[in-house]
Amino acid sequence: MSEVRYIPNVNRLAKAMSGPGGKKVSQALDDADAGLAELTPPGVEAIDEALEAILSAVAAPGPLSAENREAIYREANRINAMGALFGLADMGKAAFSLCEVIDLLDVDLPSGRPAVDAHVRSLRILRGGGLLPTAEGEALLAGLDSLLAHIRAEAARR
Amino acid sequence: MNPDSRVNLERVSILLLDSSALGMSILAQIFSGFGARNLYKCWTVAEAKSLLLENEVDLIVLNDEVAGEPGFEVVRWLRRLPRNTNSFASTILVSGHIKRAVVQRTRDCGANFLVSKPLSPRVMLERVLWVSREKRPFLETADYAGPDRRYHVAEGAENLGRRRTDLEQDVANAMTASGMTVTGTTDSRNTGA
């Protein structure tokens, strides 16, 4: 028999936030956005570094090593975390999809490597593409969604 | 969120835990923008643990991965600390993509809220406000310590009073199903303020 113990919640955060002062919610959001805008140059630089690392990890043909899979996952997750913050939201979405694909590759899937390559090419296009029309960017992401669905189905059959 | 309502983080002590310089800057800019003045910046799990043992913190915001260590382990450690004023501090875990292998452990670590990246100031402020209204009791079992997860987050804190009356029966049912016993208690760890 194990025991469940209840502990009433005394919310110290609520107490600390009470009282006069502070700022309007609208001002708080504006100030936070302004602070984040200052980080755009290093943020975009970090995204480019992450993309370079991914390109390096997929440079060799053939099955991806566990080490390279981990590197791709780590760097794609960085892009996922930062893309939308620094004006590269579509890259962030593609990177999240790449994380999903890599996470499914713990089993050897025939479509795994082509799916990774397709995502990496898409990331390059989305990064390079100030010229990419919005509709084409959306179509690209829709294609990655389909690819991910295929990989999920393939993994589920294993 | 009413844009004309006020938010006051001036007296709130906040621990930020992120091992990446840019990640830390993002968190710091967001909370500084909200008006927070007391930010403890921790870059390693060890640094965060040391700080939590020696300082009272009202809000903890931590990344799900800190220099190769899972952030959720910090929350698990914190919730199990005996007689520490921070054991039940409000905690927001920030995560990017989570691998299938650790999804369950991340969700079960005992954080008050899991916020997905990419972060946005709006979402973060909504979560902070939600956590500040949190009234869920804490539970301690053999394999979990943290807010009672049977409350649905989407319902919002304003509904918690209504559901609290339902809880005892829920627990009784769960006990019956799993062979557990319940001890109701008030613990001084949660009254540290």
Chai-1 contact restraints between the chains, C-beta under 6 A:
chainA,res_idxA,chainB,res_idxB,connection_type,confidence,min_distance_angstrom,max_distance_angstrom,comment,restraint_id
A,M1,B,G179,contact,1.0,0.0,6.0,A-B,restraint_1
A,M1,B,T181,contact,1.0,0.0,6.0,A-B,restraint_2
A,S2,B,A142,contact,1.0,0.0,6.0,A-B,restraint_3
A,S2,B,M180,contact,1.0,0.0,6.0,A-B,restraint_4
A,E3,B,T181,contact,1.0,0.0,6.0,A-B,restraint_5
A,E3,B,T183,contact,1.0,0.0,6.0,A-B,restraint_6
A,V4,B,T141,contact,1.0,0.0,6.0,A-B,restraint_7
A,V4,B,M180,contact,1.0,0.0,6.0,A-B,restraint_8
A,V4,B,V182,contact,1.0,0.0,6.0,A-B,restraint_9
A,R5,B,E140,contact,1.0,0.0,6.0,A-B,restraint_10
A,R5,B,T183,contact,1.0,0.0,6.0,A-B,restraint_11
A,R5,B,T185,contact,1.0,0.0,6.0,A-B,restraint_12
A,Y6,B,P137,contact,1.0,0.0,6.0,A-B,restraint_13
A,Y6,B,G184,contact,1.0,0.0,6.0,A-B,restraint_14
A,I7,B,F138,contact,1.0,0.0,6.0,A-B,restraint_15
A,I7,B,D187,contact,1.0,0.0,6.0,A-B,restraint_16
A,I7,B,N190,contact,1.0,0.0,6.0,A-B,restraint_17
A,P8,B,P137,contact,1.0,0.0,6.0,A-B,restraint_18
A,P8,B,T186,contact,1.0,0.0,6.0,A-B,restraint_19
A,N9,B,K135,contact,1.0,0.0,6.0,A-B,restraint_20
A,N9,B,R136,contact,1.0,0.0,6.0,A-B,restraint_21
A,N9,B,P137,contact,1.0,0.0,6.0,A-B,restraint_22
A,V10,B,N190,contact,1.0,0.0,6.0,A-B,restraint_23
A,V10,B,T191,contact,1.0,0.0,6.0,A-B,restraint_24
A,N11,B,E134,contact,1.0,0.0,6.0,A-B,restraint_25
A,R12,B,D58,contact,1.0,0.0,6.0,A-B,restraint_26
A,R12,B,A193,contact,1.0,0.0,6.0,A-B,restraint_27
A,L13,B,D58,contact,1.0,0.0,6.0,A-B,restraint_28
A,L13,B,L59,contact,1.0,0.0,6.0,A-B,restraint_29
A,L13,B,S90,contact,1.0,0.0,6.0,A-B,restraint_30
A,L13,B,S132,contact,1.0,0.0,6.0,A-B,restraint_31
A,A14,B,S132,contact,1.0,0.0,6.0,A-B,restraint_32
A,K15,B,A193,contact,1.0,0.0,6.0,A-B,restraint_33
A,A16,B,R11,contact,1.0,0.0,6.0,A-B,restraint_34
A,A16,B,V12,contact,1.0,0.0,6.0,A-B,restraint_35
A,A16,B,D58,contact,1.0,0.0,6.0,A-B,restraint_36
A,M17,B,N8,contact,1.0,0.0,6.0,A-B,restraint_37
A,M17,B,V12,contact,1.0,0.0,6.0,A-B,restraint_38
A,M17,B,S132,contact,1.0,0.0,6.0,A-B,restraint_39
A,G21,B,N8,contact,1.0,0.0,6.0,A-B,restraint_40
A,G21,B,E10,contact,1.0,0.0,6.0,A-B,restraint_41
A,G22,B,R6,contact,1.0,0.0,6.0,A-B,restraint_42
A,G22,B,V7,contact,1.0,0.0,6.0,A-B,restraint_43
A,G22,B,N8,contact,1.0,0.0,6.0,A-B,restraint_44
A,G22,B,G35,contact,1.0,0.0,6.0,A-B,restraint_45
A,K23,B,G35,contact,1.0,0.0,6.0,A-B,restraint_46
A,K24,B,D4,contact,1.0,0.0,6.0,A-B,restraint_47
A,K24,B,R6,contact,1.0,0.0,6.0,A-B,restraint_48
A,V25,B,M1,contact,1.0,0.0,6.0,A-B,restraint_49
A,V25,B,P3,contact,1.0,0.0,6.0,A-B,restraint_50
A,V25,B,S5,contact,1.0,0.0,6.0,A-B,restraint_51
A,V25,B,V7,contact,1.0,0.0,6.0,A-B,restraint_52
A,S26,B,P3,contact,1.0,0.0,6.0,A-B,restraint_53
A,A28,B,V7,contact,1.0,0.0,6.0,A-B,restraint_54
A,A28,B,F34,contact,1.0,0.0,6.0,A-B,restraint_55
A,L29,B,P121,contact,1.0,0.0,6.0,A-B,restraint_56
A,L29,B,R122,contact,1.0,0.0,6.0,A-B,restraint_57
A,D31,B,G33,contact,1.0,0.0,6.0,A-B,restraint_58
A,A32,B,I30,contact,1.0,0.0,6.0,A-B,restraint_59
A,A32,B,G33,contact,1.0,0.0,6.0,A-B,restraint_60
A,A32,B,P121,contact,1.0,0.0,6.0,A-B,restraint_61
A,D33,B,P121,contact,1.0,0.0,6.0,A-B,restraint_62
A,G35,B,Q29,contact,1.0,0.0,6.0,A-B,restraint_63
A,G35,B,G33,contact,1.0,0.0,6.0,A-B,restraint_64
A,L36,B,Q29,contact,1.0,0.0,6.0,A-B,restraint_65
A,L39,B,S25,contact,1.0,0.0,6.0,A-B,restraint_66
A,A46,B,L22,contact,1.0,0.0,6.0,A-B,restraint_67
A,N77,B,G96,contact,1.0,0.0,6.0,A-B,restraint_68
A,N77,B,H97,contact,1.0,0.0,6.0,A-B,restraint_69
A,N80,B,G96,contact,1.0,0.0,6.0,A-B,restraint_70
A,N80,B,H97,contact,1.0,0.0,6.0,A-B,restraint_71
A,A81,B,G96,contact,1.0,0.0,6.0,A-B,restraint_72
A,A81,B,K117,contact,1.0,0.0,6.0,A-B,restraint_73
A,A81,B,P118,contact,1.0,0.0,6.0,A-B,restraint_74
A,A84,B,P118,contact,1.0,0.0,6.0,A-B,restraint_75
A,L85,B,P118,contact,1.0,0.0,6.0,A-B,restraint_76
A,G92,B,P118,contact,1.0,0.0,6.0,A-B,restraint_77
A,F96,B,H97,contact,1.0,0.0,6.0,A-B,restraint_78
A,C99,B,H97,contact,1.0,0.0,6.0,A-B,restraint_79
A,D103,B,K99,contact,1.0,0.0,6.0,A-B,restraint_80
A,D103,B,R100,contact,1.0,0.0,6.0,A-B,restraint_81
